[in-house]
Amino acid sequence: MESSLVFWIVAAVAVFWSVGAYNRLVRLRSDANSAFAVLDTELARQVQLVHDCIPPDEAQPQTQFEGGSAFWAGLQGAAAQLAASLASARAKPLDPERIAALGAAQEILGMAWERAERDDAHDLAGARLPASFSGERAQQVRMTQAATDHFNEAVGCYNAAIVQFPAILLAWLFGFEPGRGLRSRP
C-alpha cells in the first residue's frame, strides 16, 4: 500500500511538472511570435517608406545619363523582396529558413538604401530623395534594430528552454523546433 502511494505521488508530480513545462514552452514560443509581430510592423514600415519615396513613373527622369529608373529600380526591387520574405516569415516566424531569407532581404534593402543615398549625394540635378528622408529613415532603422534585438532575445530564450533537460523530452514529444534570430545590422 505504501509503495502504491509513493507511485501515485511520483506520477502526480511528473504530470504537474510536465504540464508546467509544456505551458512554459508554449509561452516562450508565443513570446517569440509576439516579438516577431513587432518586427513585422517595423519592416513593413520600411517597405512603405520606399513606396512613399518613389515618384510616379512620369516624374522619373527617362534619360540614361540621369539614371532615374535605375536609381529607383534598386529600391523597388529590394522592397519587393523584403515584402515577399516578410509575408513568408509571417506564416512561420520561427522557421530558420524563412528568417534567413528575411534577413537576406533586409540586408539587400539596406544596401539599396545606402546606394541610393550615395548616388543621390552626387547627383548634380539635385536630390531625388525627399528632404525629410534622412531623419525618417534613421528613426526607422533605430526602431527596426530595437525590434530585431527584442525578437532575437525572445528566440534565444525559447531555444534555451527547449534544449534544457528534462524539457527537451517534452520539446521532442510535442515537436518544438528551435528558431532562428535575425542578424543585427550595425
N, C-alpha and C positions, 0 to 999 in steps of 0.2 A: 504494500500500500504506500509506503514511504517512497519507494522508487518511482511509483506511478505519479505521485505528487510532484516530485522533482522533475520528471519528464514533462509534465504539463506546465510547470513554471518555466522551464527552459524553452519550451515550444512557444509559450506566450511572449516571452522576452524576445525571441527570434522574430516572431511575427510583428510585434510592435516596432522593433528596430527596423525591420525590412520596410514597413510602411513609412516610417520616418525618413529613412534613407532614400526611398523612392521619391517621396514628396520633395526632399531636398534637391535631388537631381532634376526633377521636373521644374522646380522653382528656379534653379540656376540656368536651365535651358531657356526658360521663359524670360529671365533677366537678359540673357544674351540676345534673344529675339527682340525684346523691347529696345535694347541699345541699338540694334540694327535699324529699327524703325526711325529712331532719331537720326542716325547716319543717312538713311534713305532720304529723309526730308532735306538734309543739308546737300546731299549730292544732287537731288532733283533741283534745288535752287541754283546750283552751278550750271546745270543744263539750261535752266530758264534764263540765266544771265547771258549765256551765249546767244540764245534766241532773241533776247532783248537788244543785244548789241548789234546784231546783223541787220543792216539796212535792207529795205525792199530791193528786189533784183534790179529795178530800173535806176536806183540810186547808186549802184555799184559801178565803178569805172570799168569800161569794157576793153581798154587797150592792153596789149601785152606788156607795154612798158610800165604801166602803173600797177599791174598785178593785182587788181582789186578782187577778181574772182578767186585767185589762188590764195589771197590773204584770208578771205572768209571761208574758203572751202576746207582748209585745215581745221578751223574751229568747228565748223558744221559737222564734219566727219567725226571728229573726236567726241563732240557732244552726242551725236547719234550712237556711237559705240558705247559711251557711258550709259546712255538711256537704255540701250538694249541689255547691257550687262546688269544694270540695276534691276530691270524687270525680271531677268532670270534669277538673280540673287534673292529677290523678294519671295519667291516661291519656297526656297530653302536657304535661309540666311546662314546656316552653319555648314553648308556643303563646301568643302575645301576647294573644289574645282570652280564653283561659281564665284566664290570670294576671290580666288586667284585671278579669274577673268575680270572681275570688278576692279581689283587693284591695278591690273594692267591698263584697263580703260581709264582709270583715274589718273595714272601716270601719263598716259598719252594726252589726255586733256590738259594736264599741267604743262607738258612740253609744247602743246599747240598754243596755249596762252603765252608762254614765255617767248615763243617765236613771233606771235602776233605783237606783243609788246616791243620786242627788239626791232621788228620790221617797221612798226608804227613810229618808233622814235627816229628813224632815218628817212621817213617819208617827207620830201620837200614840199609836197602839196598841202601838208597839214595833217593833223591827227585824224585817223579814221575811227578810232575808238572814242566813245562818249567821254566827256570831261570828268564825269563822276565815276568813271570806270575803276580807277585805281583804288579809291577808298572802299568802294563796294566789294570789289574782288578781294582786297586784303581782309576785309571783315569776313567774307565767306570762307576764305582759306582758314582763318583762325577758328571759326565755328566748326568747319569740317574736321579740322585737326582735333578739336576737343571731342567731337562725336566719335572720331576714329579711336582716340585713346580710351574713351569710355567703352566702346564696343570691344576693343582688344582686351581690356581688363575683365569684362564680363565673360568673354570667351575663355580667357585664361583661368578664371575661377571655375567655370564649367568643366574645362578639360582636366584641371587638377582634381576635381571631385570624382570624375568618372574613372580615374586610374588608381584611386586610393583603395586599399584592401580594407574591408570586405565589400565596399560599394562597387568595386569593379565587377563582382559577380552579378549584382543587380543590373549594372550597365550592360553587361554581356547578355543577360537573360532578356532584358527589355529593349535591346537594340539602340542604346545610347551611343552615338558615334562622336568622336572628337571633332571639334570645329576648327576653323582657321580664322585668325585675325588679319586685318589689313596692315600692310607695311606703312609706317608713318612717314610722311613726307617732311623733309627738313624745313 
